[in-house]
C-alpha cells in the first residue's frame, strides 16, 4: 500500500491560496501554476497569478490572483525492470 504525504489547501475568497506539502514548482506564469506535491501534481488556473511565498524547505506555497480552477493528477508509479 502506497503511503501519501500530508497536504493542506486553504483558499481565502477567490484571490489567495495557501498550500502545504509542495515539493517543487514545475511551471508558473500569470495564468497557470503547476506544482509537484505529495498528493500528486497540482494545476492551478487563473489570471494575474503571483507567487507570494515559496518555501520548499517547509513545503509552503502562497499564490495570489484571480483563482479559477484546481486539479490534481495522480502520482505515477515508477516502472522498470525488477530483479
C-alpha positions in Angstrom: 0.0 0.0 0.0 1.4 3.4 -1.0 1.8 6.0 1.8 0.7 9.5 0.8 2.1 12.7 2.2 0.0 15.2 4.1 -1.0 18.4 2.4 -3.4 21.2 3.0 -5.1 23.9 0.8 -6.6 27.0 2.3 -8.4 29.4 0.0 -9.3 32.9 1.0 -12.1 34.2 -1.2 -11.0 33.5 -4.8 -7.9 35.5 -4.5 -5.4 33.7 -2.2 -4.4 30.1 -1.9 -2.0 28.8 0.8 -0.8 25.2 0.1 1.4 22.9 2.3 3.0 19.8 1.1 4.6 21.3 -2.1 7.8 19.6 -3.3 8.6 21.5 -6.5 7.3 24.3 -8.7 7.1 22.7 -12.2 5.7 25.8 -14.0 4.5 29.2 -13.1 3.2 32.2 -15.1 0.3 34.7 -14.8 -2.3 32.1 -15.9 -1.1 28.7 -14.8 0.8 27.2 -12.0 1.9 23.5 -11.8 3.2 22.2 -8.5 4.5 18.8 -7.5 3.0 17.8 -4.1 2.9 14.6 -2.0 -0.6 14.1 -3.3 0.2 14.4 -7.0 0.8 17.2 -9.4 -1.5 20.2 -8.8 -2.5 22.5 -11.6 -3.9 26.0 -10.7 -5.5 28.1 -13.3 -6.4 31.8 -13.1 -5.3 35.2 -14.2 -2.8 37.7 -12.7 -1.3 34.9 -10.6 1.6 35.8 -8.4 3.8 33.5 -6.3 3.9 35.4 -3.0 5.6 32.8 -0.8 7.7 29.8 -1.8 9.5 27.7 0.8 10.3 24.2 -0.4 12.0 23.5 3.0 8.6 23.7 4.7 6.5 22.9 1.6 4.6 26.1 1.8 3.4 28.0 -1.3 1.1 31.1 -1.4 -0.5 32.1 -4.7 -2.5 35.2 -5.2 -4.5 36.4 -8.1 -7.9 35.6 -9.7 -8.1 31.9 -9.0 -10.4 29.8 -11.3 -9.7 26.1 -11.0 -7.6 23.5 -9.3 -6.9 19.9 -10.4 -4.8 17.0 -9.2 -3.1 14.4 -11.3 -2.4 11.2 -9.6 1.3 10.4 -9.0 2.7 7.9 -11.4 4.5 4.8 -10.1 8.0 4.3 -11.5 8.1 1.2 -13.7 11.2 -0.7 -14.7 12.9 -4.0 -14.6 12.7 -5.9 -11.4 15.2 -8.4 -10.2 
